[in-house]
Amino acid sequence: MDVDYGPLTKLIGTWKGDKGTDIAPDPDEDQEINKFRETIVFTDIGTVTNAEEQTLAAVHYVLNVNRISDNAPIHHQTGYWMWDKDKDSVSHSLAIPRAVCVVASGKAEVNAKSVSIEVATDISGVVQTEFMSKKAKTTSFKNTITITDDTLHYFETTMVDIYGNSFEHTDENTLTRVS
Ligand code: HEM
């Protein structure tokens, strides 16, 4: 039987974009701004059933980010977008190789031209190592993603307690579907 991915259907495929902007914490300059290029591969992986009650349609993704100026790999991320058709809710789980994981939930809006999804969590949706809790603690995460035809735009805000301050670490990019 064909799986209904609902608002996640348009994600499936490979996306590339070189208009990314990252604002990240920096101990010397308060913040660093990195222009980046990015590839995201979203793969449909079917459904899961939880506690014989909840069915989630899941799309797995892997993303790679390289800084434009020196091509350095500055971010890697993997996770799942999941749609609960009964509740019409969306969740996004992600892991990054700083030993930080996040689960954020929210809603999708689908109309004839585009799909917009917004998910968010406070610290209750964050798991991180003791080191990160002490030194670079993620305290909340919010992510909006909009797909119009073959263009995907996302904006995300990760609040990080670091260097004695609460830092608004933001990332955004506009990507084009390449397959
Ligand atoms: C496109 C997305 C992202 C990019 C390009 C990016 C890039 C960066 C960069 C360049 C730094 C500074 C590293 C350094 O030189 O110290 C950083 C720091 C950090 N990022 Fe991200 N990041 C992204 C998304 C995320 C997400 C989704 C999270 C967590 C949910 C996250 C958590 C952190 C944390 C906790 C730090 C502080 C570590 C430190 O600077 O010592 N980032 N990020």
Residues whose N, C-alpha, C, O or C-beta is under 5 A from the ligand:
A	BS01	HEM	D22 A24 P25 V65 I74 H75 V100 V102 A136 T138 T158 V160 D171
